[in-house]
């Protein structure tokens, strides 16, 4: 049976978060967590949701590129309790692990983020999750692998995600994967291949959203790929002449 006091407090915390009153949510949830611990111990399953929401409340009060200790500790504790009480493959465990991976990645801990995100993909596959949800998870993993400089794995992951997403009607998601793949190809020195991918991404984006700041960022990447392709062609031409 659900504790009405707990349900009411969680509901108020969610409302604070929805309204952007993050400090109020943090204060309420901190008190709720201590109350649950005093009544039921520090391993009570009732702690999972308040800890998860507490991490969100704390994180929203800091730059996205930082991971405050309180937020990280709450997420890691929520994950441990979720695995203990509901299993590693439970939907909430996967959800919390994915949130932890994203926050680690944004704060620069990309290798650890990759490890967690690989687990997310693996657990989704074990649960026979397919389609858009799996493609989004693979896309997130590919972004992290790219930041970690693991380029061969990155390319394979983008290609797998694109294969799943293709034809499902989510053109924005397909564009995001194309953009990531194009950047990966540039880092691999495969500039002619990058040109093809980024030209497709740029054309779609320009037709959908017009010539805005993001379009200019895309064009800068495309120009970088074109320059690299031109330099590679010139080098090959010089070598052919020598032969």
C-alpha positions in Angstrom: 0.0 0.0 0.0 1.3 3.4 -1.0 2.1 5.8 1.9 -0.3 8.8 1.4 2.2 11.1 3.1 5.0 10.0 0.8 2.8 10.2 -2.3 1.7 13.7 -1.4 5.3 14.9 -0.7 6.5 13.4 -4.0 3.7 15.1 -5.8 4.6 18.4 -4.4 8.2 17.9 -5.3 7.3 17.1 -8.9 5.2 20.3 -9.0 8.1 22.3 -7.8 10.3 20.8 -10.5 7.6 21.5 -13.1 7.5 25.2 -12.1 11.3 25.5 -12.0 11.3 26.0 -8.2 14.4 23.7 -7.9 15.7 25.0 -4.5 12.2 24.4 -3.0 12.2 20.9 -4.5 15.7 20.2 -3.1 14.7 21.3 0.4 11.5 19.3 0.4 13.1 16.1 -1.0 16.1 16.4 1.4 13.7 16.4 4.4 11.7 13.6 2.9 14.8 11.4 2.4 15.9 11.9 6.0 12.3 11.1 7.2 12.2 7.9 5.3 15.7 6.9 6.6 14.7 7.5 10.2 11.5 5.4 9.8 12.6 2.6 7.4 16.4 2.6 7.2 18.9 3.8 4.6 18.1 0.9 2.2 14.3 1.4 2.0 12.9 1.1 -1.5 10.8 4.2 -0.8 14.0 6.2 -1.1 14.4 5.5 -4.8 12.0 8.1 -6.3 12.9 10.9 -3.8 16.6 10.4 -4.5 16.0 10.4 -8.3 14.0 13.6 -8.0 16.5 15.2 -5.6 19.3 14.6 -8.1 17.3 16.4 -10.8 16.6 19.3 -8.4 20.3 19.7 -7.5 21.4 19.4 -11.1 19.1 22.1 -12.4 20.7 24.6 -10.1 24.2 24.2 -11.7 25.6 24.4 -15.2 25.0 21.4 -17.3 28.7 20.9 -17.7 29.2 20.2 -14.0 28.1 17.3 -11.9 27.7 18.4 -8.2 28.7 15.8 -5.6 25.2 15.8 -4.1 23.6 15.0 -7.5 26.0 12.2 -8.3 25.8 10.6 -4.9 22.0 10.7 -5.1 21.9 9.1 -8.6 24.4 6.4 -7.7 22.5 5.6 -4.5 19.2 5.5 -6.3 20.7 3.2 -8.8 22.1 0.8 -6.2 18.7 0.7 -4.4 16.8 0.1 -7.6 19.1 -2.8 -8.6 18.8 -4.2 -5.1 15.0 -4.1 -4.9 13.9 -4.3 -8.6 16.8 -5.8 -10.5 19.4 -4.5 -12.9 17.0 -5.0 -15.9 14.1 -3.0 -14.4 12.9 0.0 -16.3 13.7 2.4 -13.5 17.3 1.0 -13.2 17.9 1.6 -16.9 16.4 5.1 -16.7 18.6 6.1 -13.8 21.7 4.5 -15.3 21.1 6.5 -18.5 20.6 9.7 -16.6 23.9 9.1 -14.7 25.7 8.3 -18.0 24.5 11.6 -19.6 25.5 13.7 -16.6 28.9 12.0 -16.4 29.4 12.7 -20.1 28.4 16.3 -19.9 30.8 16.9 -17.0 33.7 15.3 -18.9 33.9 11.8 -17.4 33.4 10.3 -20.8 35.0 6.9 -20.3 32.8 6.1 -17.3 29.8 7.5 -19.1 30.5 5.1 -22.0 30.6 2.2 -19.6 27.2 3.1 -18.1 25.7 3.8 -21.5 26.9 0.5 -22.9 25.1 -1.1 -20.0 21.9 0.8 -20.9 22.1 -0.5 -24.5 22.8 -4.0 -23.3 19.9 -4.0 -20.8 17.5 -2.6 -23.4 18.5 -5.4 -25.8 18.0 -8.0 -23.0 14.5 -6.5 -22.5 13.9 -6.8 -26.2 13.6 -3.0 -26.6 13.9 -2.1 -30.2 13.0 0.7 -32.6 13.2 4.4 -31.6 14.1 3.9 -28.0 17.1 1.7 -28.8 18.2 4.0 -31.6 18.1 7.0 -29.3 20.2 5.0 -26.7 22.7 4.0 -29.4 22.9 7.6 -30.6 23.7 8.8 -27.1 26.3 6.1 -26.7 27.9 7.1 -30.1 28.1 10.7 -28.9 30.0 9.6 -25.8 32.3 7.3 -27.8 33.1 10.2 -30.1 34.0 12.4 -27.2 36.2 9.6 -25.9 38.0 9.4 -29.2 36.9 5.8 -29.8 36.3 6.4 -33.5 35.8 2.9 -35.0 33.3 2.1 -32.3 31.6 5.5 -32.7 31.1 5.0 -36.5 29.7 1.5 -36.1 27.3 2.7 -33.4 26.1 5.6 -35.4 25.5 3.3 -38.4 23.6 0.8 -36.3 21.4 3.6 -34.8 20.8 5.1 -38.3 19.8 1.6 -39.6 17.2 1.2 -36.8 15.9 4.8 -37.1 15.7 4.9 -40.9 12.1 5.1 -42.3 10.5 5.6 -38.9 9.5 9.2 -39.6 11.7 10.8 -37.0 13.6 13.1 -39.4 15.2 15.2 -36.6 16.6 12.1 -34.9 18.0 10.9 -38.3 19.6 14.3 -38.8 21.2 14.2 -35.4 22.7 10.8 -36.2 24.0 12.1 -39.6 25.6 15.1 -38.0 27.4 12.9 -35.5 28.5 10.4 -38.1 29.8 13.3 -40.3 31.9 14.7 -37.4 33.2 11.2 -36.7 34.3 10.7 -40.3 36.2 14.0 -40.2 38.0 12.9 -37.0 38.9 9.7 -38.8 40.4 11.6 -41.7 37.7 10.3 -44.1 36.8 13.7 -45.5 35.2 12.7 -48.8 32.8 10.4 -46.9 32.1 13.2 -44.4 31.3 15.6 -47.2 28.5 13.3 -48.5 27.0 12.8 -45.0 27.2 16.4 -43.9 25.8 17.7 -47.2 22.8 15.6 -46.7 22.4 16.8 -43.1 22.9 20.4 -44.0 20.4 20.3 -46.9 17.8 18.8 -44.7 18.4 21.2 -41.8 18.4 24.3 -44.1 15.1 23.2 -45.7 13.5 22.6 -42.3 14.7 25.4 -40.1 16.3 28.0 -42.4 19.7 29.7 -42.2 20.0 30.1 -38.4 23.0 29.8 -36.0 22.8 26.0 -36.0 22.9 26.0 -39.8 26.0 28.1 -39.8 27.6 25.6 -37.3 26.7 22.8 -39.7 28.1 24.7 -42.7 31.4 25.2 -40.8 31.7 21.4 -40.3 30.8 20.9 -43.9 33.5 23.4 -45.1 36.0 21.6 -42.9 35.2 18.3 -44.5 35.4 19.9 -48.0 38.7 21.4 -47.2 40.1 18.1 -46.0 38.8 16.3 -49.1 40.4 18.9 -51.4 43.7 18.6 -49.6 43.5 14.8 -49.8 42.8 15.0 -53.5 45.7 17.4 -54.0 48.1 15.1 -52.2 47.0 12.1 -54.2 47.4 14.1 -57.4 51.0 15.1 -56.5 51.9 11.5 -55.6 50.5 10.3 -59.0 52.6 12.8 -60.8 55.7 11.6 -59.0 55.0 8.1 -60.0 
